């Protein structure tokens, strides 16, 4: 009986030591995986077509907080940190063994300035998203869009419709205003302003395109604005000499 009891305790002790060893091994592996110093992310690869954003700015955006190790770094958290940057519309993040963090970025594509008088740093995208950035990196001419803050998408849609029709007929829109009553005013690169009102915008733009050659042919004085808020015909105002000098 004593021999049997001794064998039982010997076997139990061996089993217990195996279990403890396995637990200790798992704990050690977990600590190793979670320790950023053991398996650190050493290289950052930034991909995507970037026009306004410098790759160094992406690195700076991630340098503020510790990323963690290859195993502990949360790609969703990193993605959210990147997408908090105003120039970044969308980011995708993945890890590549043994120490690479790969980031693919989709940059914001500004359509125009937004309410520049009140928000000098604001831009708006073609999808109607307003974001504020350092505009000094922009070197192209962007239109100025003005409208109620609750009607950003409506303002963008009106601009896209009106500017497309005008552009294919040789007129470039440099500013568009959508009033609180949703009436539309447009300013062209030539300095001419179009008062379009609220209804039948494209029909009124087409009317301007058709009558414009006749207007300029009959009078050489610069046009101030063309009022198209009529069922038929237009009203034309001419710039005074003082306006011309300005």
Secondary structure, DSSP 8 states (H G I E B T S, - for coil): -HHHHHHHHHHHHHHHHHHHHHHHHHHHHHHHHH-TTTSB--EEEEES--SS--HHHHHHHHHTS---BTTT--HHHHHHHHHTSTTEEEEEEEEETTTEEEEEEEE--EEEEESTTT-TTEEEETTS-EEE--GGG--S--EEEE--GGGHHHHHHHHHHHHHHHHTTT--EEEEEE-TT--EEEEETTS-EEEEESS-HHHHHHHHHHHHHHHHHH--S-EEEEE--SSS--EEEE--HHHHH-
